[in-house]
Every structure is written in C-alpha cells, then in structure tokens.
C-alpha cells in the first residue's frame, strides 16, 4: 500500500527546507534587535482555551479546529494560532509578575482545517511576536515596523500595509448597534451572516459570499471615542515618522474576537489570492479574560509558507548555497577503517581554508564504480578516493565530479 501525506500537508526538504531555515534564522536576528525572547508552547492545548480566546463565532472555532479527546476524555485541540497559547503560558508561568513588559516571539506549526490552495495548508508554519504590558500606541507602531523589518530582511520590498481601529468596548457597542440596524436592511443574507449577526455583527463584514451587497456600511471611525481616535491617530503618525507607508482601511476586520483598537495586515501581490503575509493587532483584554492580571498587549503572526512564496523572486535566497558535498570512496576495501576515520575528522574539522562542506561515505562492500555513481547521484563536487598505492605514499586521489579529472593530493594538504 502506498501512503501519501494527508491532504493539506506538505513535506519540506531540499532547497525549500533551506529557505524555511533561513527565514527562521532571519526572524531570530530581527527579533533579537527588537529585544524579543523566544517562547515555545505545546502543539496541543485544552480546546476551551481557543474557544474562549478566539471566539465561538469565528471560522476557526466553528469550522477549522482539529479537536480530539484523549484517553481520559479531555477535549484537546491542535493549536490553530499562537497568541492564545502564549498568553496561557504567560499567565501559568507567572510571567505577568516576573516579566510584566514581556517581549516574546514564537516559531512553529499551526493546524486549521481549511480548503488547501497555494500558500494555505492545514498544517502550516507561523512566526509571531507578542508585546505584553505596554498600553502605548507606540507599541502598536513598533510591532508593525517589526513585521515590516522581518519582510525586508528576506528581500520583500513591495508590500501593502493596511491599518484600522476596531475601537474599545464602548465604541464597538455603538458600532455594533449601527451594524445590526444596517444588516437587517440587507436582503437574503447567507446562513453564516444570519448567525453571526446575532452573535458578532463585526464578523459579517468578513463574509466572502455577501460582501458585494454591503454598500453604505456604517464606518467605525464615526463611532470611535476620543481616546480610541487619538490612539489611532498617534499610531498613524508614528508610522509616518518611521517612513512606513500604509493605507487606513476601515473594512479591515480581523477574524479573531480578542482584538481591540489597532488591527493591521501586510499584503503582497506575489502570492495570489492568499495575499496576507502578516496579520495582527492589539488585544488588551485577553490576558484578563484568560485568568491573568489585566495586561495590555499587541502582536502579529506571519505565515512562513506565504512569505517564502513572496520572497521567491527577490533573489534573497539565491545568495545562500547548500554546502559543498564531498564523497569519500575506497578503491580497496581494506582501507575502509582509515577512510571512515578520515571522514569523521573531515566532518569535525572541515577542510583547510574553511570551506562549508558536507561529507558523505565511505560505503562498505560496493565497487568503486558503484561508489562513483552514488557520488554523482548526490551531486558531490569532489570525491576523495582511498587507493592502496597512493595511500601508502601519503596521498589521496581527488576526483572532480564535474569534468571527471583527478589529481593526487597529499593527505596533509587536506
């Protein structure tokens, strides 16, 4: 029976694995510059954590979570996003006391049952950052700039930064009433919209089915209180002063219920319909709602696969080459131990001159012809051949696998 990877998952290897590693390396460099520390959380959590934080009426909770029961009938879920897990860790480990102004980042897999397409998988990778304990709009601006810096670092220059404010509870209550009144006047809403209209009218704005019907929708800016309005204006002013080009987009509504005030997305035309590379915003109430001390917070997450798609034509990853492959072959089987010992030394010490190399071999019990074919198959640049006569004279045969020439080289020269 032939087994295949489950639909919506993908194997990452070769140059794609190298690109993913380089993206994560760049992220760590950028996060360090901004003072963020890494945190790693479990791949699965109590399902109620995500239901409580993300919101019962969101697509993630209603349609996309992978939920299962363990042997003690506890309901668990593979994490669909990183913020809720990080906040849980922040509270459980009392980081709200020891690190009240915490700057954290995470890198890892997330899981959502979605229709797979280019840049969207059911198991995917996210890189995210969360800034907890700072209520200032300056933290919002810094998070957006941090996300931009990360994209810049992998060669993505053309990006569309969209920013909006969802206001506070007071603003949203008035806005909610206006939306309900408006949507009740729209005919033939889809089933999802009818359900969301009762539970969370802002989510109706996310509808892909009925969005073409929504003309003359109330504007959130007309309902922002003075504090939210001033905070949002300061965020925009700080972005301008930092040279960040943005678009204030009142139609931008994040798909998670915990957001307050500033929300944002960074998009790119390079990835087709799944154009959002980064998304985030402020969530001042989440820590308190999950049992911690009231702690203002703001953060973002980026989809690694989408970012790599956007970066594929920038030339950034082209400058990073795989290490040079060296194969160790034996013309005489009695030299296997010496060849093995030499391969270990090569791996540990490298070559003179400090070249970046990968060492393969030796292979026991194969003819030299078979070994050289294998060297070609793994795309070795050179093959070092242990032959009895040359070895007794303190030499190797070094074969260039591209032009098939070979020379004798003193062992000490390597």
N, C-alpha and C positions, 0 to 999 in steps of 0.2 A: 504493500500500500504506500502511495506517495503522499507525504504530508506537506501542507503548504501553510505559510504564515496566515493567521486569521485575517479576515477582511478588515481593512483599515489600519493594519500594522505594516511595518516595513523593516527589512534588515539593513543595517548601516555598516558598510565596510569599504575598504579601499580608500579612494580619494574622498568619498563622502564622509567616512569616519574621520579622516584627517581634517576636513573642513569643519566638522562639528567640534572636534577637539580645539581647533584654532579659535573658533568663535568663543568657546567657553574660556579659553586662555585670555583672549582679549577682554572678555567680560570681567574676569578676575582682576586684570590690570586696571581697568576703568573704575571698578568698584573700590579698589584699594585707594585710588587717588581721591575718591569722594568720601573715604572713611567708613565704608560699609564692611561688615564682617559676615562670613558665610554661616548659614544655618542649614541643617539637613533634618527633614522631618520624615515620618513613615510614609510609605506608598499608600497605606490604607488607614482610615480613621473611623470613628463612630459615625455612621451615616447621618445621625441627627446634627452633628457639627455643621455639615454642609447645608442641610435643610434649613437650619436656624440662621446661618450667616448669609448664604447666597439668596435665599428666599423661595418659598413654596411655589410661587407662580412663575419662576424663571424657567427658561427652556432647559437649563442644566438639570434642575431638580425634577422637572416634570417629565423630561424625555431622555436625558443624556447620561445620567449617573449609572455606574456599574455598582450595583448593590448586591450583597450576598450575606448569608448567615453562616457563622462559624459553628463548631460542634456544640457550643453552649447556647445556640440560638440567638447570639448577639448580632444585631444588624450592623454590618460594616460596609464601607464604600471605598473603592479606589479613588484617590483624590482627583477631582476634576479641575482644580486650580490650587494655587499655592498660598494665597493670603489667609484663608481660614485656618489652615494647618499651622502657619507661622504664628498667628495670633494665639491659637491654642497653646503652642509651645511657649510663647511669651508670658502667658498667664500661669501655666502649670509650673514653669521653672522660676517663677517669681522675678522674671526679668523686668517687670514693671516697677520693681523696687531697686534691684541692683543696676539696671540699665534703663532708667526712665526715659532717656532720649536715645533709644536704640536705633542703629542703622544696620539693617540686615539684608543679605541677598541670598537667593537660593537658585540652584540649578538642578533640574531633574525631570522625570517623566510625569505626565498627567494623562488622564483617561476620560474620554467622553464618547458616548455612542452617537455619532453623527454620520451623515452620509459622506463617505470619503470622496475627496476630489483633490486637485492639485493644491498642495500646501495645507491640506486639512486631513488629519488622521485620527483614528480612535485611540491610539497610543502615540503621544507626541511629546516634544520636549519644550520646556519653558525655562526662561531665565527671568528672574524677577527681583525687585528691590522694594523694601518697605522701610519707611522713615516714621518711627513712632515717638510720640511725646512732644512734637513741635506743632503748635496750632497756627503758626505764621504762614501767610500766603507765600512767603519766601521759600518755604519747604516745598510747596506745590511747584513753584518755578524751578527749583533745583532738581526735583525728580524728573520733570520734563526735559531739562537740559542734560541730566544724566543719561536718560534714554537716548537722546539725540547723540551724545558723545559716543555711546556704545555703537550706534549705527554708523556714525562717521568713522569709527575705528576699523570697521571692516569694509570701508570703501563706499558706503551708501551715502551719496551726497544729495540726490534728488528725493525729497520726502515732503509729504503734506501733513503738517501738524494741525489738528483740529482740537479746539478747546471750547468748553461750555461750563456753565454753572447750573447745578440742579437745585441750588439753594439749601436752606436748612429745613427742619420740620415745619416751622411756621410758614415759610414760603411755599413749600410743597403742598401744604394743606389747602391753601388758597388756589394754587395752580391745579391741584387735583380736582377741586370742585369745578373749575372752569373747563378742564378736560372732559369730565363726566358729562357736563352740560353739552359740550361740543359734540362728543362722540355719540351721544344719544340722538343727535340730529342726523347722523350718517346712516344711510340705509344699508341693509344687508351686510352687516359686519360678519366676518368669519367666526367660527366657533371659538377659536383661541382668543380673538378680540373680545367677544362677549364675556368669556370667563375672566379675562384679565381686567376688563372694565369694572367688574365688581370688586376684584381683589387689589389690583395695582394698575390704575389707568395709565401711568407713565410707560408701562410695558407695551401698551397698544401702539405707541409710536415706533416700536421696533418691528411691527408686523411687516412681513415681506409680501403678504397677499393683498392687503387692503391699502397699502401706503399711497397708491395712486389716487385714492379717494380723499385723502386728507389735505384739502386746500383751506386756507384760512384758519389753521390750527392756532390756538392761543400760544403766545410767546412767553416762555419762562422769565425773560428779562422784565416783563411787565409786572411780575409778581415777586421779584426779589426784594427782600427787606434791605434797609440801608446798609447793615453790616455785611450781608452777603454781596451786595452790589459793590461796596468799597473793597471787599476782599478780592473779588474777581477782577476789578479794575487794577488792583495792585499786582495781581498775578500777571496780567497782560502787560503792564508797564515794565515789570521786571524782565519778562521775556524779551520785550523790545530792547531794553537796555543791554541785554546779553547777546543781541544780534540774532535772536530766534524768530524766524518768520512763521507766522501762524495765521489760522483762519478761525474767527469766533463763529461757531456753528451751533445754533440753537436747536437743531434737530438731533444733535448727538445725545443719545441716551444709552448709558452702559447697561449691559444685560444682567447685572448683579444688583441686588437690592440694597447692599450696605453702603453704597456711595452717597456722599453728601458734598454739596458745593462743587468744587472743581472736578471735572472729568475731562479726559483727553484721549485721543488716538493719534498715532503716527502711521500714515498710509504710504503705499508705494504702488505705482502703476506696473512695476516689474513682476508682480505676482498674480496678475489677472483679477478675477472676481474676489478672491480672498486677499483683499488689499491691505488689511490692517496688520501691520507688523508689531505694533506696541499699543497697549491699552492700559489705562489706569485712572487713578483719581484719589480723592480724599474720602476717608471713611472714619469720621470722628467718633461714631457711636459703637463700632463693632466690638472693641475690647471690653467695654462696659456690658454690652448685651451678652457676651460670652462668659461673664463672671469675673472679669478683672476690674481694676480701677479705671475710671473714665480716663481715656487716653486718646488724644487726637492722633491721627495717622494719615499717611498718604503713601501711595506706592504705584508700581506698574508691573506688568509682565509682558514679555515678548515671546513670540513663537519662533523657536530656533529654526525649524524647517522652512518657515516663510522667509525669515531673514536670510538664510542661505540661498534661497531662490532669488531674492532681490539682489544678493551680492555676487551672483554667479558671473555677471558681465562687467563687474567693476575692475577685475584684474587683481584684486587683493589676494585671493587665494592662489593665484598663479605663481606668485613670488615664493611660495612655500613648497619646496620639493620634498618628495619622500627621500629617505636616506639611501645612500649608495649601497646596493646589495653585492656582497662578496660571498662566493661559494667556495667551500673547502672540499677538494676532491682528492681521492687517493688512487694512484696507479698501481700500487702494491698494497694488498690488504694487511700485510704485516706492519704497515705504518699507521694503522687505524688509531692506536692509542696516542701516538705522537701528534697525529692530525687533530684528534679530539682535544688534547691538551692545548694545542696551539689555538684552536677555535675559541676555547674558553678564555685564554689570555687576550685574544683579539677583542672579544666581547667586553671584557673588563677594562682593557687599556686602550682600545682603539688603535688607529694607525699613527705613525709619525706624521706630523703636520696637522693633526686634529680634525681629520675629515669625519663627517657624520656618516657612519656605516651601519649596516645590518649584516650579521654573519649567519650563513646557513651551512649545514653539513658538519662533519663528513657523514656519508651514508655507507653503512656496512653491507657487504655482500653484493654489491652492484658493480657491473663492469664500468670502466672509465667512460665508455661511450654513453651508457645509460645515465651516468652522473652528469655528463656534459649536456645531455638532452634536458635533464631536470634543471640544470643551471639556466638554460635558455628559457624554460617554461616559467621560472620565477623571475625572469628578466634580470638576472645577475649581470653586473657591469664587468666584473672580472672573476676568474676562477683561479684559485691558488691550488696547484697540483703537487701533492706529495709523491715524488717518484724516487725509488731507492737510490739510484746512482747519484742524482743531483742532491738528495738529502744527505748522503754520506759526505758530500763535498760542501755541506753547509749552505745549500741553495734550494730554492723552490722554482717551479715553473709557474709563471703568471700569464694566464691566457686572457687576452682581450676578447670578450664575447661578441663584440660588435663586428670587428674586422677579422676575427679568428686568428690573429697573430699571437705569438707567445715569445716571452723572453725569460732568461734565467735571472733571478734576483737573489742576492744574499739574504739569508734569514735575518741578519742583524739590521738590514736596511728597512725591514718592515716593523 
